[in-house]
Amino acid sequence: MKFVDEYRNSKIAIKYKTAIAETVTRPWTIMEVCGGQTHSIVKYGIQELLPDSLTLLHGPGCPVCVTPLEQIDKAIAMAGQKNIIFCSFGDMLRVPGSETNLLTVKAKGGDVRIVYSPTDVVEIAQNNPEKQVVFFAIGFETTAPANAMAIHQAKLKKLNNLSFLISQVIVPPVIQSILESPNNKVNGFLAAGHVCTIMGYEEYQPIVEKHKIPIVVTGFEPMDILQGIFMCVQQLESGRTDVENQYSRSVKKEGNRTAKNIIQEVFEIVPQKWRGIGEIPASGLGLRKEYAEFDAEKRFCLNMQFEEKPSPCISGLILQGIKKPRECSEFGVSCTPENPLGATMVSSEGACAAYYRYQSVEQ
């Protein structure tokens, strides 16, 4: 297929619907790990095409949603300082911290700027030598190469007024965490195609072998997802467990070596807190000592005391696939995109935002 409308073809969708229904003989639960896939599933009604015995769960695949509350509070503290230009992707501005958000800081006069590429902040720092520039470097492996390149350029250009608030997470450890949870319901995974475009999928093989579950690297269009589900179901029904690549038009087994090299040069693997989930060992990326001078937390000595307050928001349970958005009593009531209680209602990849946008009535 060459054109996007071919990946949204209703006749092909019906063929996959029939093939999946004819293959499934017992209940199975499959989790997609990517927020982009979640939005496609909800937008195009993919769950409604599947037999009742086949359940889709939404995993922690939204980078904005899993950024720890502590990091949001640190970002807000930095952005409120007079001598700082704080740069971020747009989604982060409305994510609630303990008391407020970055958009409110901007409204009160903070120099908070939306950027579309991490390398934009290099130019901002060069053009504002009298200011300290901070970039909120968040994301999965997908954003890590561009973030690493911006940090690498800052070092080459000796930009002493540029630093990075790091919240980089990596996917395989969180899949492992879900599988090891006593609440685990997942029989198979659809892995995020864009992450695997960068990293490849060799690192999923040990998870498959240990937990005896199939993982199918999957794209984001409706036909991608339906084919990924069909491939996963075929493995489950046959008792086979392997890593398969549905998204072969973009993903190679070894990934993008150039991108992986810049990640490995700038970052090292560290423990990481995930919002609503907790700390997961070896699930994040931190700056190597050679780049430690660009660590915003160290530069601004942010040793903030943090205590998470009780909230009716169940986004942590949603991110772990334990509950779905409409199981939250506040969904669409006190929690809306205009007044979000949690990050899953804010982000363009959040599960709650997808349900609110595409399902006007309960389904």
N, C-alpha and C positions, 0 to 999 in steps of 0.2 A: 504494500500500500504506500502511496506517495503523498496523499492529500489528507488534511485533517478531517474532512467530512467522511472519509472512508473509515476512520476510527470511531465514528459516531453513527454508523449505519444501523438502522433499526432491524433490517432483515438479517444482518449478521448477528445482531444481539439476540434475536429470537432463536437462531440456530444454536448459539451458545447456551441459551436458557434451556432448550430442549436437551442438549447434550449433557448438561450438568444434572438436570432432573433425572435423566435415564441412567446416570452413573451413580448418583447418591443412593445408598441403601440404608443408611443409619445416620444419627445426628453427628454433625461435625461443627466445630467452631474455628473460624479462621480470623486472624488479626492482621489488618494492614497497619504498617508502622509509620506511614507518611500522611501528614495532614492534607497534602494535595490530593492524595488518593481518597481520603475521607470525604473531601468536598465533592469529588467526582461521583463517589458512591451515593451520596445524599442528593446531589443535584440531578443525577440521571435516574434515580430510583432503582439502583442496581439490587439492593436488598430485596425489593419487591419482585424482582424477576426470579429470585432463587426459591427453591423448595423450602417449606417451613422448617425442615430438619437441618438446614444449613444456616448458621448464624455468623454474621460479620461483627467483629468487635473493633473499636477504634483505639489505637495505641498511642504512645507518647511521641508522635512524629511531628509535633509543632515546636520549632525552636523557641519561639516567643513564649509559648505556654510553659515550657519546662525551665525557663530562666529563673533561678532562685529569687525569692522575695528579698533576700539580703542584698543581692546584686542590684535589684531595682532601687532599693533604698540608698545604696551607695551611689548609684547613678544620679538620683535626685539630689543627694547631698553635694555632689560635684557640680551639677548643673546650676545650682543656686549660687555658686561663688562668682564674684564679680569679674575675676580675671580669667575665667574659663569659657571657652567655646566648646560646648558639648554636642557631639555629633552622633547620630543614631539613624537606623532604619526607621521608617515611619510607623510601623506597627508597634514599636516599643513605647511610643509616646503616651499611649492611653492605657498601658498595662498598669493596674493598680499596685502601688507599694503599700507599706503599712498605713500611711496616712493620706498620701496624695499620689500624683503621677507626673511624668515629665511634661505633659501638655500644660498642666497647671503652673508648673515652674516657668515655662515659656510665657504663659499669659501674664505672669507677674514680673516679667522683664528679664528672665534668664536667657542667655544667648544659646538657645537650643536649636540645632539645625538638622534638618532631614537630609541625608545623603543617599545616593543610589548605588554607590560603589565604595568599598573601603579605601580605594586609592584616591578618592576625592579629598579625604582628610589630609593627605600629604600636601596637596595644593593649598588647602585652607591654612595649614600650619606655615607653609612657606610665605603666604601672603599676609600673615598676622604674627610676625615674630615677637611682638610685644605681649601676646596672649598665650596662655596654655591651652592646647587643643586636646580633647579627650574623645576617643571613639569607643562606642559600646560594641565590642566585638563579640557578637553572639552567633549561635547557629550550630548545625551539624557539620559533618565532613564536607558538605556542599559549599559552605561559605569559608571553610578553613583555608583553602589555597589563596583566595583573594585577601583575606585578613592577614595571612602570613606574608604575602607579597607587600602589603602596605607597611607592615612592621619591618620587613627587610629593606624597603626603600627608605624608611625613616632612619635606619642605621647607616645606610650608604650615604645619605644626604646630611647625616649628623644633625638631625632635627631635635634639638634638646627641648623644644616646646611641644612635642607630640607624645602622647602616651595612650594606652589601650586598657579599657576595663574588659577583662576577658571572661567570657562565659561560653566556651566551646564544649560541646558534648559529642560523644560518638555512639553509634547505634548498637553494635554487637553486645556490649555489656548490659544494656537495658533489656534486650531480648532475653539474655541469660537470667537477669533479675526477675523478669516476668515468669519465666519457666520454673524458677526455683521458689516462687511464692506459693504459700499454702492455698491461696485463692485462685491459682491458675486454672483457667478454663480452656486455654488455647491448644488446638491440635495441629495447627500449621500457620505459617506466616507468609504474607506478601511483603517482600523487602522493598525498600524505597529505591526506585530506579536511578534517581539523580545522585543519591549517596554512592551507589555502586558504580555509577559512571566515573566517579573520582577514585574510589577505593577498590573497585573490583568486588568479587564475592568469595575469594578464597578463605577469608576470615570467618565465613559462616559455616564452613565445613565441620570444624570441631564442635560447634553447637548442635548441628544436625546429628553427628555421630554420638554425642553424649546424651542427648535428650530424645533421640529417635523421632524427630518431627521433620516434616518437609518445609523447606523455605524456597519460595519462588520469587526471584527478582522481577519486579513488575513495573510497567509504565503507568501513565496517569489518565489516558483517555479511556472511555467506557469499554472499547474493545480490548484494550490492554488488560484492564482489570478483570473483565469476564474471562479472558483467556487465562490469566494468572490464576483465577479461582478454579477454572476447569483443570488446569495442570496440577494444582494443589490437591483437588478432590481425587483425581486419578491416582496420585501417590497414596493418599490416605486409604482409598478403597482397595488398592492392591497390596497394602502393607509395606510399600517402598518408602524410604526416606532418603532424600537427596537435595542438593542445591541445584535448582534449574533456573535458566535465564530466559524469561519471556521477552525482556526488553533488549533483545540482541542488536537492535538497530542503534543502540547507544552504548550498551555496556559490554565491556570485555572482561574476561576472567581476572586479568591482572590489573584492571583499572587504568587510570591515567598516570603514568610513571612520573611525568614532569610535575603534575600537581602534587602527587604524593611526596616527591623529593623536597619541595618547598615547605610542605607541612612538617616533614621530619626535621628539616633544618632549623625551623623557628620554634616548633612546639615539642613538648614531651608529654607522655601520658601521665595523668594525675587523677586522684579521686575527685569526684564531682557531685555536688548536690543538685538534685532535680526537684523543681517546684512540685509540691504535692506528693512526691514519692520518697524523698530523702537522699542520703548519700549512697552512691553506688561506686564501688572500687574500680579504678582504672577506666572510668567512663568519661573523662574529660581531657582537655588539652590545656596545658599551662606553658608559659614562656620558658624556654631554656635559659640557663644562667647567662649565656652570651647575649641574650636580649632582655635581661631582667631590668635594665635601665628604662625600658618602655612600659613597665608595669604601673598602671595608674594607681592601683591600691597602695603600692609601696611609695610611689612618688608623693602621694597626698596623705600618707599615714592614716589610712582609713581602718581604724580598729573599732568599729561601731558595735555597740551592744544591740542585740537583736532578740526579740521575743515575739513569736507569731501569735496573733490574737485569734480567738475562736471565730469561726465564720460558717455560715450555712452553706457556703460554696463547696461542692463535691468534685471540683475539677481534678483533684488528685486521684479519686476513684475512677473518673472518666479516662484519665490519661493511662491508667493501668488496665483499662478494659473491664473493670469490675462492674461499672454502671454505664448507662448511656445518658445523654443530656436530658431527655424528657423524664428521667427518673429523679431529677432534682426538683424539689418543691419550689425553688426560686426561679426556675427556668421560665423566661418570658413574663415573669411577674415582677420581682424586684431586680432581676438580672436580665438586662437587655444590652444590645451593643452600645446604646447611648449611656447606660449606667451599669457597666459590667462589674460583677462581684469577683470574677476570676479571669485569668488570662485566656482561657479557652473560649470566652465570649468576645474577646477583643481581636485576636489575631485573625488574619485572612486565611490561616490554615487551621484554626481552632475548631474542634468538633461542635461545640455549642453554637458558634457563629454559623456553621454550616446548617445545622438543624433549624436555627432561627430564620436563616435567609431562605432556605429552599423548602421547608415544610411548614406551611402556614397553618395546617391543622395537624392534630396528633395522628401519628401513623403507627 
